[in-house]
């Protein structure tokens, strides 16, 4: 039973690691979102592109575990972060993403 649990957990983690998706590559700003708000993010990225602003759009397909490394690398590249979600105005996923970025090496690397 323990072996089965380990194998299942291992497969689960492998699948989760492949789910985080950099939907659009950019160099000026990182936009992180999930679920239905991704449509809004992609529309915003297209509008900003017309103004000469390249957005790196990251789709958080899973919230737990969160692929913090990909987000941190992107923020270190762009030096800007926007989180977008459709939900509560406080204590949401965007707040968690911001907290993790502030606590990460991306806030202290320059």
C-alpha positions in Angstrom: 0.0 0.0 0.0 2.8 2.4 0.8 4.5 1.7 -2.5 1.3 2.3 -4.4 0.9 5.6 -2.6 4.4 6.6 -3.4 4.0 5.8 -7.1 0.7 7.6 -7.3 2.1 10.7 -5.6 5.2 10.6 -7.9 3.0 10.4 -11.0 0.8 13.2 -9.6 3.8 15.5 -9.0 5.2 14.8 -12.5 1.8 15.7 -14.1 1.5 18.8 -11.9 5.0 20.0 -12.9 4.0 19.9 -16.6 0.8 21.8 -16.1 2.1 25.3 -15.4 2.1 27.0 -18.6 3.8 30.1 -19.9 1.2 31.1 -22.4 2.9 34.1 -23.8 6.6 35.0 -23.6 7.5 38.7 -23.0 10.1 40.9 -21.5 8.3 43.9 -20.0 5.8 42.6 -17.5 4.7 39.2 -16.0 1.0 38.5 -15.7 0.0 35.6 -13.5 -3.5 34.2 -13.4 -5.6 31.1 -13.4 -9.0 29.8 -14.5 -11.5 32.1 -16.2 -9.4 35.2 -15.7 -6.9 33.9 -18.3 -9.1 35.2 -21.0 -8.9 38.7 -19.6 -5.2 38.4 -19.3 -4.8 37.3 -22.9 -6.9 40.2 -24.1 -4.9 42.6 -22.0 -1.6 41.2 -23.4 -2.8 41.7 -27.0 -3.8 45.3 -26.2 -0.5 46.0 -24.5 1.4 44.4 -27.3 -0.1 47.1 -29.7 1.4 49.7 -27.3 4.8 48.0 -27.5 4.6 46.3 -24.1 5.5 42.6 -24.3 3.7 40.5 -21.5 4.8 37.2 -20.2 1.5 35.5 -19.3 1.6 32.5 -16.9 -1.4 30.3 -16.4 -1.4 28.8 -12.9 -3.2 25.5 -13.8 -2.6 24.3 -10.2 -2.5 26.4 -7.1 -1.2 23.7 -4.8 1.5 22.9 -5.5 2.3 26.3 -7.1 5.3 26.4 -9.4 7.0 29.3 -7.7 10.2 28.8 -9.5 8.7 29.7 -12.9 7.0 32.7 -11.6 10.2 34.0 -9.8 12.3 33.5 -13.0 9.8 35.5 -15.0 9.6 38.3 -12.5 13.4 38.4 -12.3 13.3 38.8 -16.1 10.6 41.5 -16.4 10.9 43.2 -13.0 7.2 43.7 -13.0 4.3 41.5 -11.8 0.5 41.7 -12.3 -1.8 39.1 -10.8 -5.3 38.8 -12.1 -8.1 36.7 -10.6 -11.9 36.6 -10.4 -12.6 36.3 -6.8 -12.4 37.9 -3.4 -10.7 41.4 -3.4 -8.4 40.2 -0.6 -6.8 37.0 0.7 -6.9 35.4 -2.8 -4.4 33.5 -5.0 -3.0 36.8 -6.3 -2.1 37.8 -2.7 -0.3 34.5 -2.2 1.6 34.9 -5.5 2.7 38.4 -4.4 3.7 37.3 -0.9 5.8 34.5 -2.4 7.5 36.9 -4.8 8.3 39.4 -2.1 9.8 36.6 0.0 11.8 35.2 -2.9 15.1 36.0 -4.3 13.5 38.1 -7.1 13.0 40.9 -4.6 16.6 40.9 -3.5 18.6 40.0 -6.7 19.7 43.4 -7.9 
